[in-house]
Amino acid sequence: NFLQCRISTPSPHPKKTKKEVMANGGEDEELILLDHWVSLFSMRVRVALAEKGISSCEFKEENITTLGGKSPMLLEMNPVHNQIPVLIHNGKPVCESLIIVEYVDE
């Protein structure tokens, strides 16, 4: 089994569930997606975010095509695989596209 960066944390809003917060379009939340426009795995996550109406996500494109092009943020948030996509929700990373889609859907 591979290590997965799945984060299972309670909502930072004590009176709101994660579902309510995400249904609000991610307002009041810090959402960053580390991705690359060529990656089909990243596109899968972008489609899931769009389908859920989450518009406040900041997209940071990673330069994965050149040697040493990975940002320190990517290396810190996904230290095991150093791969995209990574969704950072209030400073907590969620890695692997299918896990991110499931996380967004919950």
N, CA, C and O atoms as a DFTB+ gen file, in Angstrom:
424 C
 N C O
     1  1       0.832      -1.196       0.000
     2  2       0.000       0.000       0.000
     3  2       0.870       1.250       0.000
     4  3       1.891       1.325       0.683
     5  1       0.437       2.217      -0.779
     6  2       1.137       3.486      -0.817
     7  2       0.591       4.402       0.265
     8  3      -0.578       4.316       0.641
     9  1       1.445       5.269       0.753
    10  2       0.980       6.297       1.676
    11  2       0.091       7.265       0.927
    12  3       0.392       7.640      -0.206
    13  1      -0.966       7.659       1.531
    14  2      -1.860       8.618       0.898
    15  2      -1.957       9.843       1.785
    16  3      -1.934       9.737       3.011
    17  1      -2.065      11.000       1.164
    18  2      -2.153      12.255       1.899
    19  2      -3.603      12.596       2.206
    20  3      -3.998      13.756       2.086
    21  1      -4.375      11.647       2.586
    22  2      -5.783      11.915       2.856
    23  2      -5.905      12.552       4.232
    24  3      -5.371      12.039       5.215
    25  1      -6.597      13.649       4.290
    26  2      -6.768      14.380       5.530
    27  2      -8.222      14.251       5.958
    28  3      -9.136      14.540       5.186
    29  1      -8.417      13.829       7.157
    30  2      -9.767      13.701       7.686
    31  2      -9.839      14.594       8.912
    32  3      -9.519      14.169      10.023
    33  1     -10.257      15.823       8.705
    34  2     -10.292      16.781       9.798
    35  2     -11.684      17.358       9.931
    36  3     -12.436      17.416       8.959
    37  1     -12.027      17.785      11.130
    38  2     -13.320      18.444      11.288
    39  2     -13.310      19.802      10.599
    40  3     -12.254      20.380      10.344
    41  1     -14.484      20.288      10.310
    42  2     -14.607      21.589       9.668
    43  2     -14.045      22.673      10.577
    44  3     -14.255      22.613      11.788
    45  1     -13.327      23.679      10.027
    46  2     -12.820      24.767      10.859
    47  2     -13.933      25.685      11.347
    48  3     -13.708      26.537      12.206
    49  1     -15.130      25.512      10.802
    50  2     -16.283      26.293      11.232
    51  2     -17.099      25.443      12.195
    52  3     -17.718      24.468      11.768
    53  1     -17.119      25.785      13.493
    54  2     -17.761      24.912      14.466
    55  2     -19.245      24.663      14.211
    56  3     -19.748      23.594      14.558
    57  1     -19.953      25.609      13.622
    58  2     -21.390      25.447      13.418
    59  2     -21.735      24.982      12.017
    60  3     -22.902      24.713      11.729
    61  1     -20.749      24.881      11.139
    62  2     -20.998      24.471       9.765
    63  2     -20.286      23.160       9.490
    64  3     -19.156      22.953       9.932
    65  1     -20.943      22.285       8.766
    66  2     -20.281      21.059       8.331
    67  2     -19.418      21.382       7.120
    68  3     -19.570      22.430       6.492
    69  1     -18.509      20.464       6.803
    70  2     -17.665      20.669       5.620
    71  2     -18.526      20.773       4.374
    72  3     -18.222      21.544       3.464
    73  1     -19.607      19.990       4.335
    74  2     -20.504      20.009       3.181
    75  2     -21.136      21.394       3.012
    76  3     -21.234      21.898       1.893
    77  1     -21.563      22.005       4.112
    78  2     -22.168      23.340       4.039
    79  2     -21.151      24.380       3.577
    80  3     -21.473      25.267       2.786
    81  1     -19.938      24.265       4.071
    82  2     -18.890      25.213       3.688
    83  2     -18.566      25.079       2.212
    84  3     -18.464      26.083       1.508
    85  1     -18.400      23.835       1.726
    86  2     -18.072      23.616       0.318
    87  2     -19.247      24.005      -0.578
    88  3     -19.036      24.499      -1.686
    89  1     -20.480      23.789      -0.115
    90  2     -21.654      24.159      -0.902
    91  2     -21.747      25.670      -1.063
    92  3     -22.380      26.163      -1.996
    93  1     -21.119      26.396      -0.159
    94  2     -21.104      27.851      -0.219
    95  2     -20.078      28.349      -1.234
    96  3     -19.759      29.538      -1.263
    97  1     -19.572      27.464      -2.049
    98  2     -18.579      27.855      -3.050
    99  2     -17.191      28.000      -2.470
   100  3     -16.304      28.564      -3.110
   101  1     -16.992      27.492      -1.252
   102  2     -15.676      27.587      -0.633
   103  2     -15.392      28.967      -0.073
   104  3     -14.262      29.261       0.316
   105  1     -16.406      29.815      -0.028
   106  2     -16.225      31.156       0.527
   107  2     -15.674      31.028       1.946
   108  3     -15.990      30.062       2.641
   109  1     -14.871      31.968       2.378
   110  2     -14.254      31.991       3.700
   111  2     -13.271      30.840       3.909
   112  3     -12.838      30.603       5.036
   113  1     -12.922      30.139       2.873
   114  2     -12.001      29.017       2.959
   115  2     -10.787      29.319       2.092
   116  3     -10.893      29.999       1.071
   117  1      -9.646      28.812       2.503
   118  2      -8.456      28.919       1.669
   119  2      -8.321      27.618       0.889
   120  3      -8.028      26.570       1.464
   121  1      -8.532      27.689      -0.401
   122  2      -8.406      26.532      -1.282
   123  2      -7.366      26.843      -2.348
   124  3      -7.491      27.819      -3.087
   125  1      -6.346      26.009      -2.420
   126  2      -5.298      26.162      -3.425
   127  2      -5.150      24.818      -4.126
   128  3      -5.057      23.777      -3.475
   129  1      -5.129      24.843      -5.445
   130  2      -4.900      23.623      -6.208
   131  2      -3.563      23.741      -6.923
   132  3      -3.372      24.617      -7.766
   133  1      -2.642      22.848      -6.578
   134  2      -1.364      22.766      -7.281
   135  2      -1.568      21.810      -8.445
   136  3      -1.851      20.630      -8.240
   137  1      -1.426      22.313      -9.662
   138  2      -1.698      21.477     -10.828
   139  2      -0.873      21.929     -12.021
   140  3      -0.022      22.812     -11.904
   141  1      -1.131      21.317     -13.166
   142  2      -0.504      21.698     -14.426
   143  2      -1.537      21.504     -15.516
   144  3      -2.273      20.518     -15.500
   145  1      -1.605      22.421     -16.458
   146  2      -2.682      22.407     -17.452
   147  2      -2.664      21.160     -18.339
   148  3      -3.697      20.804     -18.907
   149  1      -1.529      20.496     -18.469
   150  2      -1.433      19.318     -19.326
   151  2      -1.970      18.060     -18.629
   152  3      -2.380      17.109     -19.295
   153  1      -1.967      18.055     -17.326
   154  2      -2.299      16.861     -16.553
   155  2      -3.794      16.532     -16.590
   156  3      -4.628      17.350     -16.201
   157  1      -4.117      15.336     -17.057
   158  2      -5.513      14.892     -17.045
   159  2      -6.007      14.672     -15.622
   160  3      -7.197      14.830     -15.349
   161  1      -5.116      14.314     -14.721
   162  2      -5.490      14.131     -13.324
   163  2      -5.887      15.469     -12.694
   164  3      -6.832      15.539     -11.910
   165  1      -5.157      16.521     -13.047
   166  2      -5.507      17.859     -12.570
   167  2      -6.826      18.317     -13.174
   168  3      -7.630      18.961     -12.499
   169  1      -7.052      17.987     -14.443
   170  2      -8.305      18.361     -15.098
   171  2      -9.487      17.693     -14.404
   172  3     -10.549      18.299     -14.268
   173  1      -9.310      16.459     -13.966
   174  2     -10.363      15.742     -13.237
   175  2     -10.773      16.536     -11.992
   176  3     -11.961      16.660     -11.694
   177  1      -9.788      17.069     -11.269
   178  2     -10.065      17.843     -10.062
   179  2     -10.738      19.163     -10.414
   180  3     -11.679      19.576      -9.736
   181  1     -10.269      19.829     -11.465
   182  2     -10.887      21.095     -11.884
   183  2     -12.354      20.899     -12.257
   184  3     -13.198      21.732     -11.926
   185  1     -12.657      19.800     -12.943
   186  2     -14.047      19.510     -13.317
   187  2     -14.884      19.281     -12.059
   188  3     -16.008      19.776     -11.973
   189  1     -14.361      18.545     -11.092
   190  2     -15.092      18.292      -9.846
   191  2     -15.364      19.589      -9.091
   192  3     -16.463      19.785      -8.572
   193  1     -14.372      20.473      -9.028
   194  2     -14.569      21.764      -8.361
   195  2     -15.634      22.587      -9.079
   196  3     -16.475      23.215      -8.435
   197  1     -15.600      22.587     -10.402
   198  2     -16.590      23.341     -11.183
   199  2     -17.984      22.753     -10.997
   200  3     -18.955      23.499     -10.861
   201  1     -18.095      21.433     -10.990
   202  2     -19.396      20.779     -10.813
   203  2     -19.999      21.099      -9.450
   204  3     -21.219      21.207      -9.320
   205  1     -19.157      21.250      -8.442
   206  2     -19.632      21.581      -7.097
   207  2     -19.838      23.085      -6.908
   208  3     -20.307      23.520      -5.856
   209  1     -19.494      23.866      -7.908
   210  2     -19.683      25.311      -7.822
   211  2     -18.676      25.997      -6.923
   212  3     -18.951      27.076      -6.398
   213  1     -17.526      25.398      -6.738
   214  2     -16.491      25.986      -5.887
   215  2     -15.638      26.898      -6.763
   216  3     -14.836      26.443      -7.578
   217  1     -15.836      28.190      -6.568
   218  2     -15.197      29.164      -7.450
   219  2     -14.050      29.916      -6.784
   220  3     -13.309      30.633      -7.456
   221  1     -13.897      29.762      -5.482
   222  2     -12.884      30.552      -4.782
   223  2     -11.547      29.828      -4.664
   224  3     -10.722      30.191      -3.827
   225  1     -11.327      28.824      -5.478
   226  2     -10.075      28.066      -5.441
   227  2      -8.997      28.807      -6.232
   228  3      -9.222      29.238      -7.363
   229  1      -7.835      28.944      -5.621
   230  2      -6.693      29.558      -6.300
   231  2      -5.904      28.452      -6.997
   232  3      -5.564      27.442      -6.380
   233  1      -5.618      28.643      -8.270
   234  2      -4.883      27.642      -9.037
   235  2      -3.425      28.072      -9.160
   236  3      -3.130      29.172      -9.627
   237  1      -2.525      27.202      -8.741
   238  2      -1.092      27.469      -8.869
   239  2      -0.507      26.402      -9.776
   240  3      -0.457      25.221      -9.430
   241  1      -0.072      26.840     -10.931
   242  2       0.457      25.896     -11.909
   243  2       1.898      25.539     -11.578
   244  3       2.741      26.410     -11.364
   245  1       2.160      24.244     -11.542
   246  2       3.493      23.720     -11.269
   247  2       4.230      23.479     -12.576
   248  3       3.640      23.011     -13.550
   249  1       5.501      23.794     -12.599
   250  2       6.327      23.528     -13.774
   251  2       6.911      22.130     -13.623
   252  3       7.986      21.954     -13.050
   253  1       6.194      21.138     -14.142
   254  2       6.621      19.746     -13.978
   255  2       7.421      19.241     -15.169
   256  3       7.886      18.101     -15.165
   257  1       7.586      20.070     -16.180
   258  2       8.236      19.617     -17.411
   259  2       9.751      19.780     -17.405
   260  3      10.433      19.208     -18.255
   261  1      10.287      20.550     -16.461
   262  2      11.737      20.746     -16.418
   263  2      12.309      20.161     -15.137
   264  3      11.622      20.071     -14.119
   265  1      13.553      19.772     -15.198
   266  2      14.234      19.221     -14.042
   267  2      14.343      20.297     -12.965
   268  3      14.774      21.417     -13.240
   269  1      13.962      19.962     -11.767
   270  2      14.034      20.914     -10.665
   271  2      12.958      21.973     -10.720
   272  3      13.074      23.004     -10.056
   273  1      11.905      21.743     -11.501
   274  2      10.862      22.739     -11.655
   275  2       9.770      22.689     -10.606
   276  3       8.891      23.550     -10.596
   277  1       9.804      21.704      -9.725
   278  2       8.757      21.576      -8.713
   279  2       8.985      22.594      -7.607
   280  3      10.105      22.782      -7.131
   281  1       7.911      23.240      -7.214
   282  2       8.012      24.300      -6.216
   283  2       8.227      23.722      -4.822
   284  3       7.891      22.566      -4.564
   285  1       8.786      24.527      -3.930
   286  2       8.937      24.089      -2.536
   287  2       7.585      23.755      -1.899
   288  3       7.498      22.868      -1.049
   289  1       6.529      24.470      -2.313
   290  2       5.202      24.194      -1.763
   291  2       4.749      22.776      -2.127
   292  3       4.228      22.055      -1.276
   293  1       4.946      22.375      -3.384
   294  2       4.569      21.020      -3.799
   295  2       5.388      19.979      -3.043
   296  3       4.839      18.979      -2.581
   297  1       6.679      20.200      -2.915
   298  2       7.542      19.255      -2.209
   299  2       7.167      19.144      -0.737
   300  3       7.315      18.080      -0.137
   301  1       6.683      20.238      -0.152
   302  2       6.261      20.223       1.251
   303  2       4.894      19.560       1.418
   304  3       4.684      18.797       2.361
   305  1       3.966      19.850       0.506
   306  2       2.597      19.357       0.651
   307  2       2.419      17.906       0.202
   308  3       1.492      17.235       0.656
   309  1       3.275      17.419      -0.667
   310  2       3.217      16.024      -1.099
   311  2       4.636      15.445      -1.068
   312  3       5.212      15.148      -2.115
   313  1       5.198      15.286       0.141
   314  2       6.596      14.871       0.246
   315  2       6.856      13.427      -0.184
   316  3       7.989      13.082      -0.519
   317  1       5.838      12.588      -0.179
   318  2       6.030      11.179      -0.516
   319  2       6.196      10.988      -2.016
   320  3       7.157      10.363      -2.464
   321  1       5.255      11.530      -2.798
   322  2       5.261      11.304      -4.243
   323  2       5.717      12.515      -5.054
   324  3       6.133      12.362      -6.203
   325  1       5.646      13.716      -4.475
   326  2       6.016      14.948      -5.184
   327  2       5.276      15.088      -6.507
   328  3       5.863      15.487      -7.513
   329  1       3.987      14.761      -6.505
   330  2       3.197      14.797      -7.729
   331  2       1.998      15.717      -7.576
   332  3       1.544      16.016      -6.472
   333  1       1.505      16.154      -8.723
   334  2       0.273      16.920      -8.773
   335  2      -0.856      15.965      -9.134
   336  3      -0.588      14.881      -9.652
   337  1      -2.077      16.320      -8.884
   338  2      -2.578      17.507      -8.207
   339  2      -2.551      17.354      -6.686
   340  3      -2.558      16.248      -6.147
   341  1      -2.519      18.506      -6.019
   342  2      -2.646      18.577      -4.569
   343  2      -3.620      19.707      -4.274
   344  3      -3.412      20.840      -4.706
   345  1      -4.682      19.400      -3.541
   346  2      -5.618      20.423      -3.084
   347  2      -5.234      20.769      -1.659
   348  3      -5.144      19.892      -0.800
   349  1      -5.008      22.044      -1.412
   350  2      -4.660      22.500      -0.068
   351  2      -5.872      23.239       0.478
   352  3      -6.251      24.295      -0.028
   353  1      -6.473      22.673       1.512
   354  2      -7.681      23.230       2.126
   355  2      -7.312      23.722       3.517
   356  3      -7.084      22.923       4.425
   357  1      -7.255      25.033       3.680
   358  2      -6.856      25.655       4.945
   359  2      -5.528      25.101       5.464
   360  3      -5.391      24.803       6.651
   361  1      -4.555      24.968       4.564
   362  2      -3.223      24.538       4.951
   363  2      -3.025      23.039       5.046
   364  3      -1.916      22.580       5.318
   365  1      -4.078      22.269       4.827
   366  2      -3.990      20.810       4.912
   367  2      -4.051      20.212       3.508
   368  3      -5.003      20.479       2.774
   369  1      -3.053      19.403       3.112
   370  2      -3.033      18.851       1.754
   371  2      -3.916      17.622       1.591
   372  3      -4.033      16.790       2.491
   373  1      -4.533      17.532       0.422
   374  2      -5.246      16.330      -0.004
   375  2      -4.626      15.959      -1.348
   376  3      -4.681      16.742      -2.296
   377  1      -4.037      14.766      -1.431
   378  2      -3.292      14.352      -2.617
   379  2      -4.037      13.267      -3.380
   380  3      -4.939      12.620      -2.848
   381  1      -3.646      13.079      -4.630
   382  2      -4.204      12.079      -5.544
   383  2      -5.584      12.525      -6.038
   384  3      -6.469      12.835      -5.241
   385  1      -5.751      12.551      -7.344
   386  2      -6.947      13.134      -7.955
   387  2      -8.249      12.469      -7.512
   388  3      -9.222      13.170      -7.235
   389  1      -8.297      11.152      -7.437
   390  2      -9.542      10.491      -7.027
   391  2      -9.892      10.784      -5.573
   392  3     -11.066      10.925      -5.231
   393  1      -8.887      10.874      -4.728
   394  2      -9.129      11.210      -3.324
   395  2      -9.602      12.651      -3.207
   396  3     -10.477      12.951      -2.394
   397  1      -9.033      13.547      -4.008
   398  2      -9.469      14.947      -3.997
   399  2     -10.914      15.052      -4.461
   400  3     -11.704      15.775      -3.854
   401  1     -11.274      14.340      -5.531
   402  2     -12.654      14.373      -6.037
   403  2     -13.611      13.869      -4.963
   404  3     -14.674      14.455      -4.758
   405  1     -13.250      12.800      -4.285
   406  2     -14.085      12.266      -3.202
   407  2     -14.201      13.280      -2.070
   408  3     -15.283      13.466      -1.514
   409  1     -13.100      13.936      -1.726
   410  2     -13.076      14.947      -0.667
   411  2     -13.993      16.114      -1.014
   412  3     -14.754      16.583      -0.169
   413  1     -13.920      16.579      -2.246
   414  2     -14.755      17.699      -2.697
   415  2     -16.226      17.288      -2.705
   416  3     -17.102      18.101      -2.410
   417  1     -16.494      16.042      -3.036
   418  2     -17.871      15.558      -3.134
   419  2     -18.524      15.351      -1.777
   420  3     -19.751      15.391      -1.683
   421  1     -17.743      15.132      -0.718
   422  2     -18.314      14.877       0.615
   423  2     -19.006      16.088       1.187
   424  3     -19.535      16.030       2.297
